[in-house]
Amino acid sequence: MACTCAAATPAAANDKEFAAVQEAFAKRDHVALSRLHEQDYKKLILPLTQDQLNKVAVLAGESLEIASVLKGVKYDRFFDLLIPPTINVRVHERWCVNGVSMYLLRRLSDERRITDSAVLPHLIEALKHPDTGLRCQASICLRELTSREVGSAVFDSGVDDPKETAPPQQWWHNWWQKNKGKQLIITTEFEKELAQRTLDAAKKIATSLVAKYPDDLMNLEVPKEPSALARQQLPHMAYEPRWWAYIAGTGPKNKKISELPVLWIGGQFLTPGPDTTGKKPWLAPTTVPLKVIYEETLPNTDVAFRVLLNTPDPQLAQDMIQLFSKNKKK
């Protein structure tokens, strides 16, 4: 039994790299931190486990803090503190750490290597950073990680007017308070799961109803693989013959455009925001009202999987509801 003790377990191959990254953050070593998203990225970051990457992301998020060194500091413009002759050394040093930490977070977010929502409150707090450039980067990270776009236009433009920045800052704060504890990062694995669910639902409709409704569903094309549903916010497919069937010359001869159905399948966010308001469903190009045929809140997320339909044919609607009612009974 002595041979099974922890001391006998060899160290993981990436422990050395993780320790080096932790030390750089602990020392707030600006030079070492700047190398993490550049020269040392492949050597120190890529070898890390998923759990270690998430911990590094949180360390970087914590390193975005600047309020503590601004206490009691008077200034009219933040950048006056960063350049001679009014340079504030402590603020300048922290701002440098803020910047290199954000660069690392941008790369990890762009490459979608972060899976732990614990980094989100730090990015949300960074939306109030006095440097509008860092606010913009924080907004981009949030957009990449969560697929939400609240305030993107404001932060991307570098606006520094509280009347414009305060509403999205407050929305993100409220969103986090409402949903913290859930898995809020839209990972590649989650997208694949949602794409597969969307594809399965579309196949079920095609297999069960196309033969009965050859005119209504004649042009319903179901992708063969989930990968065909390229990354969308969120993965979905739409069948909208009202938009293109007659233009393409493939519409049924005995029906008007208004008599054709509109079908939408995919994921939608549960928490409303400026990025979802007025879009039914969100990101679907249709302007017609859609009825929820099937809805399932995905566990521990802020996302629901939905099948939506608009049709003047009550029997088609009823058959669609019946088709998916079996899922609700499970």
N, C-alpha and C positions, 0 to 999 in steps of 0.2 A: 504493500500500500504506500510505502514511503516514496516509491518511484513516481507516484501520480501527483506529488505536491506541485504547487504553482511555480516554485523556484526552478523545477526541472524543465518547465515549458520554455522553449526557445523564444526569444523576442521576435515579434513580427518584423518582416523585412522593411516595413515602412515606418516603424517607430522612430527611427533616427530622423527621418524627414519631418515627421510630425513634431518632434521635439524642437527642431530647428525653426519651424514656422511659429510655434508657440513662443519661443524665446524672442523672436523678432517682434512679435506683438507685445510681449511683456516689457521689453526694453523701449518700445516705441521707436525702434531703430528705423528711421526714415529711409536710409539707403537700403537696408536689408528688405524692408517691406516693398520698396519700389521694384526690387528684383523679382518679387514673387509673381507678379503678373507679366514679367518680361523674360529675362534670361533664366531665372530659376523655376519657371512655371512647370516645365517638363520634368525637371529634376526633383523638385520638392512638393509640387501640388498634385500632379497627375498620378504619382504612385499611391496616394492616400486612399484609404477605404471610404465608403460612402459616409459612414458615421464621422470619420475624421474630417472629411470635406465639409460636412454640415457644421462641425465645431469651428472650423476655420472661418466659415461664413459668418458665424455668430461673433467670433473675435473681431473680424473686419467690421461687422455692424456696430459693435460696441466702440470701435475706434473712430466712428463717425462723430462722436460726441465732441462738442466744442463749448457748450454753455458754461462749463465750470471755469474755463479760463477767460471768459468774457465778463464774469461778475465784477462789477465796479469799474469796468473799462468804459470810458466815454468816447464816442466816435459818431461822426455824421454819416460817413460811408465806410462800410466794412473794409474795403480794400485800402483805405488810408492806413489801416493797422499793419499792412503787409509790405509797404514800400517805404524807403527812407524819405524824409527824415523822421516820420512819425511811426516807424515800424515798432510793433510790440513783439518782442522776441518769443514770448510764451505763446501768444496767439498764432504767430507765424509758424512755429514748430508744430503746434497742434493741427493747424490748417494743412500743413504738408502731410501729416499722418492721415488726416481725413481724406486727402486727395488720393494717395496711393492705396489706401484701404478701399476706396470707392472704385478705383480702377480694377482691383482684384475682384470685387463683387460684380462689376460689369461683365468681366470675362466669364466668371462662374455662372452668371445669370444667362448671358448670351449663349453659352454652351449647355445650359440647362443641367448643371451638375449639382444644384442645390435642391434638396428634397424636404428639408425640415422648415416648417413655418416659423420657427423661433427667430429667424433672421428678419422677419417682416416688420415687427414693431420698431426695429432700429432704422430700417429704411423709411418707414412712415414718419418717424421723428425727424429724419434727415430732410424731409420735405419742408422743414422750417429752418434749415441751415441758412445762415446769412449770406453764403455764397450761392447765388442763383444757378451757377453752373453745376454745383454739387446737387442742388435740388433737382435739376434736370436729369442728372445721372441716376439719382434715387428713383425718380419717376419711371425711367426706362427700365430699371431693374424690377420694379414692382409690376410693370406691364409684362415683362418677359416671364416673370415667375407666376403671376396670378391670372394673366390674360384680361385683367381689368384695365380700363383706360381712363379712369376718372382723373381729370385735371391734366391729362397729357398735353393738350394744346397750350395750357397756361404755363406749365413748367418748361416745356420745350422752347417756348418763345422767350424765356428769361424774364417774364413779367415780375416786377417786385412791388406790386400794388396789393396791399392786404385785402382790399375789396374783391380782388380776383383770386388771390391765393388762399385766403382763409376758408372759403367754402369747400374746395377739394381737400385741403388739409384736414378739416373737420370731418368730412365724409370718410376719409381713410381711417381716422381715429375711431369713429363710431363703428365702422365696419369691423375693425379689429376687436373692439370691445364686445361686439355682438357675436363674433364668430371664433374668437380665440379658443384654442382647444381642438379645433377641427383641422383637417388636412386642407390647407388653403392654397398650396402650391400646385399648379397644374403640371404634373410631371409627365415625361414622355410615356411612362408606363400607363398613367391614367388616361392619357389621350388615346393610346392604343386600345385600352379597354373600352373607352367610349366609342371609338371608331368601330370596333367589333360589334358592340351592342347596336349601333346604328345600322350596320350592315345586316345583322341578323334580323332586325325589325323590317328592313326593306325587303329582304328575301322572303320573309313570312307573308308580307303583303303581296308580293309578286306571285308567289306560289299559290296562295289561297284565293286571290280576288281578281287577278288579271283576266282569267278565262271568263268570269262572270260579268266583268265590266270591260269588254274589249275596246270600247270607244274612250271611256274615261281614263283608263290606265294603259292605253296602247303604246305610249312612248316612255313608260317607266323603265329606265335603265338602271340596273343594280350593279355596282362595281363588283368585280370578282374577288378583290382583296381589300382588306381594311386600309392598306397603304394608299389606295386610290383616293381615300378621303384625306387629302393633304392637310397639314396642320391648319386648322381654322379655329376661330374663337367662338365656340368650341366645335369639335368635329361634328359635322352634320351633312345631310344631303337633302336637297329640295327637289320636288317634282312640280314644275309650274308650267304646264302646257298653255296656260292663259298668256304667258309671256312669249313663247317661242314656237308653239306647234303650228300656228297658221302662217307665221312668217317663214318657217322652214317648209311650208307646203305639205306638212304631214298630219294636219289636224283632221278629225272626222268630218265628213261632208254633211252629216245630218245633225250637227250640234253647233250652237253659237259659242263664241269664246267664253261668254259669261256662264255657260253651262258646264264648263270643264272644271275639274277639281284642282285644288292646290294642296299639296302634301309636304309636310316638313318633319324631319326626324333628326333628333340629336340632343345635345346638352344645352341647358340654359342656366344662368345664374339665378339663385333664389333671392339674394339681396339686391333690390333695385338700386340704380344709380344713374347719373347723367349719361353713362355709356349704354344703358339699356332702355331708358325712358323713350316711349314713342315707337319702339321697335317691337312688332309682334309677328313672329318671334324675333328675338334679338339677332341681328345680322342677317336675317332672311330678307331678300329684296322685295318680297311681296308687300302690297299695301292692303290686301283684303283681310278682313277679320278671320281669325283661325280658332277653331274649337279644340280644346284638349281632349284627345281620344284616349291617351294613356299617359300617366305621369308616375314617376318613381323617384323619390329623393335618394340620391346616392349616399350611403352611410358615411357619417363623419365628414361631410363636405358641404359646400355652399352651392351645390350643383344638383339639378334635377334632370333626369332623362325624360324626354317628352316626345310623343307622337301627336302632331297637330294637323288639322284638316279643315278645309273649307269646301263644301260641295252643296249644290242645290238639290242633290238626290238624297233624300232622307234614308233610303234603303242602303246606299253605299256607306253613309255615316254609321248606321246601325250595325252593318256587317263588320265595319272596321272596329267598332267598340267591342263587339262580340269576339272578334279575333284576338284582341288583347286582354279581354276580361279574364282569360285563363291565367295570365301572368299575375293578376291581382289576387287570385285565389291561392297562389302558392305561398 
